[in-house]
Amino acid sequence: APVARIEAIRLFLAYAAYKDFTVFQMDVKKSFLNGILKEEVYVGQPSGFVSKQNPDHIYALDKALYGLKQAPQAWYDVLS
Protein backbone atom coordinates (compact mmCIF):
# COMPACT_ATOMS: atom_id res chain seq x y z
CA ALA A 1 0.00 0.00 0.00
CA PRO A 2 1.32 3.44 -0.84
CA VAL A 3 2.57 5.75 1.91
CA ALA A 4 2.94 9.52 1.64
CA ARG A 5 6.51 10.77 1.75
CA ILE A 6 7.39 13.00 4.67
CA GLU A 7 8.22 15.84 2.25
CA ALA A 8 4.69 15.74 0.84
CA ILE A 9 3.18 15.82 4.31
CA ARG A 10 5.35 18.77 5.35
CA LEU A 11 4.47 20.65 2.16
CA PHE A 12 0.77 20.03 2.72
CA LEU A 13 0.94 21.19 6.35
CA ALA A 14 2.98 24.28 5.46
CA TYR A 15 0.47 25.26 2.76
CA ALA A 16 -2.46 24.62 5.10
CA ALA A 17 -0.84 26.81 7.76
CA TYR A 18 -0.08 29.54 5.20
CA LYS A 19 -3.70 29.58 3.99
CA ASP A 20 -5.02 29.22 7.57
CA PHE A 21 -6.88 26.02 6.65
CA THR A 22 -8.31 23.72 9.29
CA VAL A 23 -6.78 20.26 8.94
CA PHE A 24 -8.60 17.12 10.04
CA GLN A 25 -7.40 13.57 10.39
CA MET A 26 -9.18 10.25 10.69
CA ASP A 27 -8.46 6.67 11.55
CA VAL A 28 -10.34 3.65 10.26
CA LYS A 29 -10.56 1.19 13.11
CA LYS A 30 -9.75 -2.41 12.21
CA SER A 31 -8.96 -1.33 8.66
CA PHE A 32 -6.81 -4.35 7.80
CA LEU A 33 -9.65 -6.65 8.84
CA ASN A 34 -11.80 -5.17 6.06
CA GLY A 35 -9.41 -6.05 3.24
CA ILE A 36 -10.64 -8.59 0.71
CA LEU A 37 -8.06 -11.21 -0.25
CA LYS A 38 -7.47 -11.98 -3.93
CA GLU A 39 -6.03 -15.42 -3.25
CA GLU A 40 -6.85 -18.29 -0.94
CA VAL A 41 -5.07 -18.07 2.41
CA TYR A 42 -5.21 -20.78 5.07
CA VAL A 43 -4.29 -20.48 8.74
CA GLY A 44 -3.86 -22.92 11.57
CA GLN A 45 -5.49 -22.60 14.95
CA PRO A 46 -3.60 -20.28 17.30
CA SER A 47 -2.30 -21.89 20.46
CA GLY A 48 -4.74 -21.40 23.28
CA PHE A 49 -7.69 -21.53 20.86
CA VAL A 50 -7.32 -25.06 19.51
CA SER A 51 -10.62 -26.90 19.13
CA LYS A 52 -10.70 -30.06 21.26
CA GLN A 53 -13.00 -31.76 18.76
CA ASN A 54 -10.88 -30.82 15.72
CA PRO A 55 -7.31 -30.02 16.83
CA ASP A 56 -5.86 -30.45 13.31
CA HIS A 57 -8.29 -28.18 11.47
CA ILE A 58 -7.04 -25.34 9.32
CA TYR A 59 -9.20 -22.44 8.22
CA ALA A 60 -9.63 -20.53 4.96
CA LEU A 61 -9.66 -16.78 5.54
CA ASP A 62 -12.57 -14.75 4.20
CA LYS A 63 -10.79 -11.45 4.83
CA ALA A 64 -7.33 -10.20 5.73
CA LEU A 65 -5.82 -10.38 9.21
CA TYR A 66 -3.29 -8.21 11.02
CA GLY A 67 0.22 -9.48 10.35
CA LEU A 68 -0.74 -10.98 7.01
CA LYS A 69 1.65 -9.92 4.26
CA GLN A 70 -1.24 -9.10 1.90
CA ALA A 71 -3.25 -7.08 4.47
CA PRO A 72 -2.02 -3.56 3.59
CA GLN A 73 -2.56 -4.06 -0.14
CA ALA A 74 -5.98 -5.69 0.41
CA TRP A 75 -7.11 -2.68 2.50
CA TYR A 76 -5.74 -0.22 -0.06
CA ASP A 77 -7.68 -2.00 -2.83
CA VAL A 78 -10.90 -1.65 -0.81
CA LEU A 79 -10.20 2.01 -0.07
CA SER A 80 -9.37 3.04 -3.64
C-alpha positions in Angstrom: 0.0 0.0 0.0 1.3 3.4 -0.8 2.6 5.7 1.9 2.9 9.5 1.6 6.5 10.8 1.7 7.4 13.0 4.7 8.2 15.8 2.3 4.7 15.7 0.8 3.2 15.8 4.3 5.3 18.8 5.3 4.5 20.7 2.2 0.8 20.0 2.7 0.9 21.2 6.4 3.0 24.3 5.5 0.5 25.3 2.8 -2.5 24.6 5.1 -0.8 26.8 7.8 -0.1 29.5 5.2 -3.7 29.6 4.0 -5.0 29.2 7.6 -6.9 26.0 6.7 -8.3 23.7 9.3 -6.8 20.3 8.9 -8.6 17.1 10.0 -7.4 13.6 10.4 -9.2 10.3 10.7 -8.5 6.7 11.6 -10.3 3.7 10.3 -10.6 1.2 13.1 -9.8 -2.4 12.2 -9.0 -1.3 8.7 -6.8 -4.4 7.8 -9.6 -6.7 8.8 -11.8 -5.2 6.1 -9.4 -6.1 3.2 -10.6 -8.6 0.7 -8.1 -11.2 -0.2 -7.5 -12.0 -3.9 -6.0 -15.4 -3.3 -6.8 -18.3 -0.9 -5.1 -18.1 2.4 -5.2 -20.8 5.1 -4.3 -20.5 8.7 -3.9 -22.9 11.6 -5.5 -22.6 14.9 -3.6 -20.3 17.3 -2.3 -21.9 20.5 -4.7 -21.4 23.3 -7.7 -21.5 20.9 -7.3 -25.1 19.5 -10.6 -26.9 19.1 -10.7 -30.1 21.3 -13.0 -31.8 18.8 -10.9 -30.8 15.7 -7.3 -30.0 16.8 -5.9 -30.5 13.3 -8.3 -28.2 11.5 -7.0 -25.3 9.3 -9.2 -22.4 8.2 -9.6 -20.5 5.0 -9.7 -16.8 5.5 -12.6 -14.7 4.2 -10.8 -11.4 4.8 -7.3 -10.2 5.7 -5.8 -10.4 9.2 -3.3 -8.2 11.0 0.2 -9.5 10.4 -0.7 -11.0 7.0 1.7 -9.9 4.3 -1.2 -9.1 1.9 -3.3 -7.1 4.5 -2.0 -3.6 3.6 -2.6 -4.1 -0.1 -6.0 -5.7 0.4 -7.1 -2.7 2.5 -5.7 -0.2 -0.1 -7.7 -2.0 -2.8 -10.9 -1.6 -0.8 -10.2 2.0 -0.1 -9.4 3.0 -3.6 
